[in-house]
Amino acid sequence: MTIKAVELFAGIGGFRFACDELGIKTIWANDLDDKASKIYQQNFKSGTFVQDDIKKQFDSIPSHQLLTAGLPCQPFSSAGKKKGLNDSRGTLFESLVHILKIHSPTFFVLENVKRLLSMDKGKHFATILDSLSSLDYLIEWRLLNAIDFGLPQHRERIIIIGTKNTVQPKSFLCSHRDISVISKNQLNQIACVDRWANIIKHDDKFPNWGLSYHNQFISDHLTTFSAAQKSVRLKDIIQKQVDPAFDFTRETLTRLKSSQRVEKYYNGVEIVYNQKGGARMGYTIFGINGVAPTLTSSTSRHYERYKIGNQYRRLTPIEYARIQGFPDNHCEGVSVYDQYALYGNAVPPPMVKWVINRLISNQFIHFNDLNNQMELF
Ligand SMILES: C[S@@+](CC[C@H](N)C(=O)[O-])C[C@H]1O[C@@H](n2cnc3c(N)ncnc32)[C@H](O)[C@@H]1O
């Protein structure tokens, strides 16, 4: 039976792209934004796309088994005004909960910025976890990085999944290798839901992985893992010849006279120069031997320079597409600046493809049956 999906806050369709590749049929999608809606509809022809405020569309959502949503990150983003759930856009989360209550899909997958885990001493994440786990889903979250899915970008995103009809603690987002480094004592705690902590009493930032069920949770700091076949660097994806409009060589050479050569890597990103050795992103020159820093929708970031041979230039929209894991011309038809913003806002399809594939192919680890599974390590 073909799985039917609904995509909320669809943007340019990062989740949709992943679902298409997995043979999942996206039957309904929604976004408010003109440009995102235009790009979505020009790339994905089947199913219904509705351009509107989601709060006005509750009644038109058809029944489905998988719900995906990349909630607007601005209310939670460190680049934003840090208003969190108090921001009116934060209430979009309530819309999502409402839709989950009505349709009760078998699975859901949400994506958001890393800062959600620490914002306001974990209060926002606790609120989110508390609401979702009271809907009779087993919730699991994990911080994932685009670099671990074969993309040349340091992009950490929190993925939250919900699975229905499960009372047993199990993990879809951990490998046996991840589990093998968790202490035996902690594993025993994870296996016994009664020993999990009360979410609302928690007042600290949350670790990068955890499970939650019926307003209780358990969490741990997992080391990163890689699902990538091979590591990809910027030099592997850059365009050999680009329009001179992307070139800033002359002015950059002048600016470099007052810059310091740094030559270091930070989170896999090669930093060649820094203005006076400082950390201001706007003055940094990146190299192509590492990966890109997190692409964002914020305009100042789109002028960042990369040293490519003897040239200093910004990245092209085609390079943005490749860094995020989209086809080269996915956002064709809107301005270069809009393309940067749309890609910067999107979820990398390879990252969520991995997650959704684990869900639909039932690849999980049962915690209360670990003694038998240990042999598999
Ligand atoms: C972080 S982006 C999601 C990007 C998407 N996952 C992708 O791959 O492109 C959030 C999206 O939510 C949309 N949005 C914001 N408020 C909305 C609302 N009230 N109703 C529907 N969509 C909304 C924005 O237009 C934006 O495209």
The ligand as an SDF file (V2000), in Angstrom:
LIG
                    3D

 27 29  0  0  0  0  0  0  0  0999 V2000
   11.6250   26.7330    7.5750 C   0  0  0  0  0  0  0  0  0  0  0  0
   10.6220   26.9940    6.1950 S   0  0  0  0  0  0  0  0  0  0  0  0
   10.2930   25.3570    5.6950 C   0  0  0  0  0  0  0  0  0  0  0  0
   11.1140   24.9720    4.5200 C   0  0  0  0  0  0  0  0  0  0  0  0
   10.7850   23.6470    3.9360 C   0  0  0  0  0  0  0  0  0  0  0  0
   10.9370   22.5460    4.8550 N   0  0  0  0  0  0  0  0  0  0  0  0
   11.6670   23.4000    2.7200 C   0  0  0  0  0  0  0  0  0  0  0  0
   12.2580   22.3350    2.5970 O   0  0  0  0  0  0  0  0  0  0  0  0
   11.7720   24.3260    1.9110 O   0  0  0  0  0  0  0  0  0  0  0  0
    9.0810   27.4720    6.9160 C   0  0  0  0  0  0  0  0  0  0  0  0
    7.9750   27.7440    5.8960 C   0  0  0  0  0  0  0  0  0  0  0  0
    6.7630   28.0240    6.6190 O   0  0  0  0  0  0  0  0  0  0  0  0
    6.0080   28.9140    5.8430 C   0  0  0  0  0  0  0  0  0  0  0  0
    4.9870   29.5490    6.7070 N   0  0  0  0  0  0  0  0  0  0  0  0
    5.1860   30.4780    7.6710 C   0  0  0  0  0  0  0  0  0  0  0  0
    4.0210   30.7940    8.2580 N   0  0  0  0  0  0  0  0  0  0  0  0
    3.0580   30.0470    7.6530 C   0  0  0  0  0  0  0  0  0  0  0  0
    1.6470   29.9420    7.8290 C   0  0  0  0  0  0  0  0  0  0  0  0
    0.9910   30.6730    8.7200 N   0  0  0  0  0  0  0  0  0  0  0  0
    0.9690   29.0760    7.0320 N   0  0  0  0  0  0  0  0  0  0  0  0
    1.6200   28.3440    6.1040 C   0  0  0  0  0  0  0  0  0  0  0  0
    2.9600   28.4120    5.8940 N   0  0  0  0  0  0  0  0  0  0  0  0
    3.6730   29.2510    6.6610 C   0  0  0  0  0  0  0  0  0  0  0  0
    7.0460   29.8830    5.2780 C   0  0  0  0  0  0  0  0  0  0  0  0
    6.5590   30.5340    4.1250 O   0  0  0  0  0  0  0  0  0  0  0  0
    8.2280   28.9440    5.0020 C   0  0  0  0  0  0  0  0  0  0  0  0
    8.2540   28.5190    3.6620 O   0  0  0  0  0  0  0  0  0  0  0  0
  1  2  1  0
  2  3  1  0
  2 10  1  0
  3  4  1  0
  4  5  1  0
  5  6  1  0
  5  7  1  0
  7  8  2  0
  7  9  1  0
 10 11  1  0
 11 12  1  0
 11 26  1  0
 12 13  1  0
 13 14  1  0
 13 24  1  0
 14 15  1  0
 14 23  1  0
 15 16  2  0
 16 17  1  0
 17 18  1  0
 17 23  2  0
 18 19  1  0
 18 20  2  0
 20 21  1  0
 21 22  2  0
 22 23  1  0
 24 25  1  0
 24 26  1  0
 26 27  1  0
M  CHG  2   2   1   9  -1
M  END
$$$$
